[in-house]
């Protein structure tokens, strides 16, 4: 039951990114003119020749929010009912998907009411990869031990990961800026765009990616030289492979003029990118009981034991 709830939550959090991408790439952002009803006095969409499939694409994205809510509630239930031995920290973390989904839904309402203003569309997207990251930590925590949290890699690896995660979030932010300056506004009509040169935005995004890759390479060197735990190495190498693939897709979409299918693949990569960063972070610590006193996996000072 716990595994179903936590895996389902992570997959649904990734899924809402893809359904949101479908809304944007099909120009269905204003397929429903109001919120929470699709049209005034009409909760569900109706097919018309003028609107086509746009109301159904937009309403489908809203419906998936309901699925997210169900899984978020399930995560909360299992964390309190069956996973109490994971400690108070785990139970507090279990609130994040539900709170984040509620904030996401409210922000989505303002996005519609303000006609897809980019100042709201970008934060609306960024909430989702953050929730993917928290959901991944919950999942890793499920399969780890039940003891006090301890450092599982050298301190310099922890410092590198913190910098890596910060730059990774900047990469995501700049990615939304690139989208906000590009052709995929989210609606077929006139929509406010970010007043920035798309080429400049793309180059800034690429520079952030290069910095991220440099930090990831440094982290891999430190992990190998310190003979870090296998779990941390596996997660870091998966992140490296995913980052490389995401970079290839990014260059392809740029040189092909941002075709919808390639942009969609890039957004799939963004969901996996955020989750994989969190996977690496969760593997730099462990909740397993130490094999013997005095190991190099020192207890984290100032961190709540459970």
N, C-alpha and C positions, 0 to 999 in steps of 0.2 A: 504493500500500500504506500509506504513512504517513498520507495523508489519511483513508483508510477507518478506520484504527485510532484516530486522534484524534477524528474526527467520531463514530464509533461509541461511543467512550468517553464523550464528552459527552452524547450522546443516552441512553445506558444509565444514566448518573448521574442524569439528569433522570427517566428512566423508573422508577427505584427509588423516587423520591419519590411518583410516582403510584400505583405498586403498593402502597406503604406506606399511602397515603391510602385506597386501596380496602379494605385490611385494617381500618383504623380505622373507616371510614364504614359498613362492613357488619357491624361488631361481630365480626370474625373473629380478633381478636388472640390469643385462646386456642383457636382452632380446632384447633391442634395443642398438646397438653398438655405436650410436652417438646421438647428440642432436643439433637442434630440430627435425631433420629427424630421423626416426627409423633406417634406414640404409642409407649409402651414396647414394644420388640421389633418395631416396625412403622415402617419408614422412610418410606414413602409413605402418603398418606391413603387412606381407604376411605369410600365413601358409606354413610351411615346416615340413617334418617329423623330421628333425634334431632339429629344434628350438621348435617345439610343440606350446604350448599356451603361452610360456614366453614372446614373443614380444607383444602379445595382453594384457597381464596383465600389463606390464610396460607402454605400450602406453595408456591403460585405466587410469592409475594413472596420466599421463600427461594431458589427456583430462579433467579430473576432475579439473585440475588447471584452465582451461577455464571457467568451471562452477563457480569456486570461484571468478574469475575475474568479471564475470557478476554480482554476488551478491555484491561484493565489490563496484562496480560502482553504483549499485542500492542503497546501503547504503549511499554512498556519495551524490547521487542525492536527495534522500528523506531528508537527513539531511540539505541540503541547500535550497531545494524547499519547503518542508512542515514542517520541524522541526526547523525553525529558532528561534522560541521562546525558544528552549532549551538552547540557548546561544552559544557563541564562543567556549567554552570548548568542548561542544558536537560536534560541527562541526570539530574541530581539531581532536578529537578522531575518527571521522568517516573516516579520512584518513588512519588510521592504517591498516585496513584489505587490502586495495589496495596496500599500500607500502609493507606490509609484504608478500603479495602474490607474488609481483614482485621479492622481494629478495629471496623468497623461490624457485621460478622458476629458477632464475639465479644460485642459489646454487645447485639446482638439476642438472643443466647442468654440473657443475664442478664435481659433484659426478659421473656422467657417464664418463666424460672425464678422470677422475683419477681412474677409475675402482673400485668404491665403497670404497675409502679410509675411514677408520673409523673416521679419524680426521674431515671429512666433513659430513659423514653420520649422526653422532650424532647431530651436529648443525642443519642439515637439518630437523631432526625430531623435535628438541626442539623449532624451530620457530613455529610449528603448535600449541602446547599447549599454548604458549604465545598468539598467535592470538585467540585461543579459549577463553582465559581469557579476552582479550580486547573486544571480541565480546559479551561476557556475560555482561560485564559492560555496553556496549551500550544498550543491551536489557533491563537490569534492569532500566537504566536511562530513557528509553522510557516510562515505566509505572510509574515512580516516578513523583514528581512534577516539577515545572518550576522555583522555587525560588532559592535563594542563597544556596550553599551547606553548610550543617551544620552537626556537629557531632551528631549521633543518639544513641551512646552508651558511657559508661564512658571512660575516657582517657586511663585507664589501659587496657581496652578491645582493644582499638586501638593499643596499644603497643604490646599486645599479638598477634594480627592479623598480624602485620608487621613481627614479628619473625616467625609466622606460615607460612606465604607466602614465606619467604626466605628459610625456611627449606623444604617446599613443592617443591620449584624449585630445591633444592639440591637432593631431592628424585628422581625427574625426570631425572636430570643429571646422577646420579648414576645408574638409570635404564637403560639408554643408554649405560653406561659402561658395565653393566652386559650383555646386548645383544651383545655388541661388543666383548666380550670374549667368548660368547657361540657358539652353533652350527649353528645358523641361520645367515649366512654371507650375505645373499641377492643374492647369485649366486651359481650355482652348481659347478663352477670351483674354482680355487685357488684364494682367496681374502685375502688381508691383514687384520689381526685381531688385536685387542688391546692386547698388550703383558702384560697381567696381569692374575693372577690365578683367574679363574671364581668363586671359592668358596670364596676367599677373597673379590672379588667385590660384591658378593651376600650378604656377611655379613655386609659390609659397607652400602649397600643399606638398609638392614634390620634395622641397627642401626639408620639410618636417619629416617626411618618410625616410629620407637619407639619414637624418639624425637618429631616427628610431632604429634603423638598420645598424648603424654604428654602435649604438648602445646595446642592441641585442647581440651583436657579434662579441662585444666585450663581456657581456654576461655569460655567453656560452664558453668563452675562454676561461673565465673564473670558475665556472661550474665544473669544467673538465679538469682543470689544474688542481682543484680542491677535492676531486673525486666525490662530488656531491651525490646525493641520493638519486637513484635511477628515475624516480617519479619526476623530479625537477628537471632532469636532463631530457626526458621524453617530452614533457610539456614544452620546454624551450625550443627543442628541435621542431616540434609540430608548429609552433608559432613562427619559426624561421621559414618553414616550407610554405605556410599559409601567406606570410608577408610577401614572399617572392611571387607566388601565384597572383596575389592581389595587385602587386606592382605591374605584372605583365598585363593583366586585364585593364588596369588603369591606363597604361600606355596605348593599348589597342583601342580603347574607347575614345581616347583623345585624338589619335591619328585617323580614326574612321568617322569623326564628327559626332560622337556621342549617340550611336544607335541604341534604341530602347533596350534590346535584348542584352547587349554588352553592359549597359548601365545597370540593368537588373542583376546581372552576375556580379558586378562590382558591389552592389548593396548586399547580396548574399555574403560576399567576402567581408563586408563591414561588420555584419552580425557575428560571423565566426572570429573575426579579428578581436573584437571587444571581449568575447567569451574566452578566447585563448590567452589573452593577456591576464585575465583573472585566473585562469587555470595555472599559469606559471606562478603568479603571486601566491595562490593557495598552496602550491607545492614547495614554496620557500620556507614554510613552517609546517609543523606537524602536531597532531593531537595524540599521537601514540605515546605510550609510556616508554621512558628510556630503558634501553637494554641493561645498562649498568650506570651507577653514579659516575659523574665526571666525564661523560662523553662530550664531544664538541658541539652537541646540539643543546646549547645552554637554554635554560628557561628565560623567556622574555620578561625583562624587568618592567614593572608597571603595567603589565597586561593582566586582565582578569583571568583567573585560572580556568574558568569554564566559559 
